[in-house]
């Protein structure tokens, strides 16, 4: 269990489940992490339909805008 990967936060709103990764910068590394967590979450919790990936960050690498959209990743700049 100590080596198990861990998402930063899981939030619920109505019937939606949000998988939240908190990063200073939403970059390619954050993209890979949140996609991996989404895949693992689907494996461990198959009863949860369509968990929504989300990154809360300070800044966003703009050259990845198409990737966020393509994968349905929500970005919240705080």
N, C-alpha and C positions, 0 to 999 in steps of 0.2 A: 504494500500500500504506500510506502514512503516514496517509491519511485514512480507512482502513478501520476500521469499528467493531470493538471487541474486547471479548469477554467476560472477566471477571476470572479465571475458572478453569474448567477442564473436568476432571472426575474420573470414574473408572471403578470400578465394583464389580460383579464378575461380568460379566454381559452388559449391565448398565445404564450409561448415560452421563448424568452430571449436569452441567448448565450452572449455574455458580455466580456470582452477582453479590454483591459485598460492599458493604454500605451501613451508615452509622450508624443510619439509620431506614428500615424497610420501609414505604414510603409509596406514593402513586399514581405518582410518578415511577419508583420502583424496579419497580413492577408493569409499567409500560409498557416499561421497558428489558428486563426479563427476557423478556417476551412477544415483543418484537422480536428479541432474540437467539435465542430458540427458533425463530422463523420463519426467520431467516437461516441458522441451523445446519441446519435441515431442507432448505433450498435447496442449500447447499454440500456437505452430507453426507447425501444421500438414502438411503444404505445404513444409516445409524444409525436404528434404529427407536425411536420415542418417547423422545427425549431428555427428561430430567426437569429442569424448571426449579427452581432453589433460590436463596433469598436468605439470606445470613448477615448478621446485623445486631445492633445493640445494643438497639434497641427496635422495637416494631411499632405502627403506627397501627391500632387495634382496629376502627375503622369499616370496614375493608377485609377483615375476616375472611371474608366470603362470597366475595369475589373470589379470595382465595388458594385456597380450596377449589374454586370453580368452574373454575379454570384449572389445578388440580393442582400448584400451586406449593408446594414445601416451604419452611418457614420455620425457621431455626435461630437462636435468640437466644444470642449468645456474650458 
